[in-house]
Amino acid sequence: MSIAYLYLCTVENDGVMPLQMTTDCGSETTQVFGLANALCEEFAPEYDCDALPPHHFLCSVKNITIEHGWLCLQSQWGMNAKIWWEAGEGTYNPANAKH
């Protein structure tokens, strides 16, 4: 299961996308870069993608804390995030401030 798939599922399910997504420049996030830019250009042409890029890459050294967090998730849930992602469908409530 890729981050790009989860990103597209979220955009499709919620009908919105973030103004900007920030990740490291890993092999699993380069597709998100292209998708975010393409979606912004197609569905939000009023936004200046140069002034506010839909996706921003962090230097890997600034992403150590985030990367460490993935290890905890992997240890807790295993390698298949898709099963857990789909198991949580319907639990997010945008009207709930805690979500």
C-alpha angles and dihedrals in degrees: 000000000000133000088235090060092049090047092052092045090053093048091048096045096045097035091224138080132208118264087234136008120198124203140146117268096259126148090253094056103046091085090054089055091057095042094049092050094046093047092048093049092048103040104024107036090154090072118086103232090195094055094041110020113207089225131030127190121218122211107258092241089061091051101058094108092050092047090050088054091059090060090058091049092048092049092049101040106019127230100308108083091166093071091052092042092054092042088060095052111131095018096096112089114188090197090061110088091209091063 
